[in-house]
Structure formats: structure tokens, C-alpha cells
């Protein structure tokens, strides 16, 4: 599959600075070198220098969970790096007695959580 650099540029312009910093630090192992160049250029345009990128990397690498291949685990509910994992349920919504709906636990599964979505 061919990398569409124009699409990457548009996406980088619309992304938050935190998201871009995560992409060039903890998600770096899973990204194309050309896409990383585009993201680093966008960070420079926003006034983010190498020292700020290194500080973000140090902070995230201490708290984030990583897969054996070196890529960061992503939160199951957003794009932030995961800081914890735990068991939960996938729920199924089913009709119950006419118009009311009921949630039934369907399958236990493992979830990854960022600091914002971490339970309790």
C-alpha cells in the first residue's frame, strides 16, 4: 500500500500537539519514516523543539505499556498510550419485554487504558 503524504500532512495539521508528540515518540516504531518527517515538520511549525520532544518521550516511556515488538499499547477507548491493562466485558444490547433494552455481558476481554480512561 502506497503512503499518501498529502493525507498525512492534512492529518498532522488537524491533530493536537499531544497526539503528534505521541506519534513521534511512543508510536515511532510502528510508523513510516516519511510520515515521521511530516509530523516532525508540523511540530517545528508549532514551535516544538527537540528538547520538548525528548522530554515528552521520557515522560511517556516511563508510564506507557509496550508490546514485545517495541510499539506502544494504545488505549482501547482513544488514541493515547496505555498506562494500564485490565479485564472487562464486551456488552450486548438486547430487546427486553417490548421497548426496553437490556445489556448482557457477552465476552470477557482485556482492555488497555490511558491515564484518562483508567478505571478507579
Secondary structure as the mmCIF struct_conf table of DSSP 4:
data_model
#
loop_
_struct_conf.conf_type_id
_struct_conf.id
_struct_conf.beg_label_comp_id
_struct_conf.beg_label_asym_id
_struct_conf.beg_label_seq_id
_struct_conf.end_label_comp_id
_struct_conf.end_label_asym_id
_struct_conf.end_label_seq_id
HELX_RH_AL_P HELX_RH_AL_P1 UNK A 5 UNK A 14
BEND BEND1 UNK A 15 UNK A 15
HELX_RH_AL_P HELX_RH_AL_P2 UNK A 17 UNK A 24
TURN_TY1_P TURN_TY1_P1 UNK A 25 UNK A 27
HELX_RH_3T_P HELX_RH_3T_P1 UNK A 28 UNK A 30
BEND BEND2 UNK A 31 UNK A 31
HELX_RH_AL_P HELX_RH_AL_P3 UNK A 33 UNK A 45
TURN_TY1_P TURN_TY1_P2 UNK A 46 UNK A 47
HELX_RH_AL_P HELX_RH_AL_P4 UNK A 50 UNK A 63
STRN STRN1 UNK A 66 UNK A 66
TURN_TY1_P TURN_TY1_P3 UNK A 68 UNK A 69
BEND BEND3 UNK A 70 UNK A 70
HELX_LH_PP_P HELX_LH_PP_P1 UNK A 71 UNK A 71
STRN STRN2 UNK A 72 UNK A 72
HELX_LH_PP_P HELX_LH_PP_P2 UNK A 73 UNK A 73
STRN STRN3 UNK A 74 UNK A 74
HELX_LH_PP_P HELX_LH_PP_P3 UNK A 75 UNK A 75
BEND BEND4 UNK A 76 UNK A 80
STRN STRN4 UNK A 81 UNK A 81
HELX_LH_PP_P HELX_LH_PP_P4 UNK A 82 UNK A 82
STRN STRN5 UNK A 84 UNK A 96
TURN_TY1_P TURN_TY1_P4 UNK A 97 UNK A 99
STRN STRN6 UNK A 100 UNK A 113
TURN_TY1_P TURN_TY1_P5 UNK A 115 UNK A 117
#
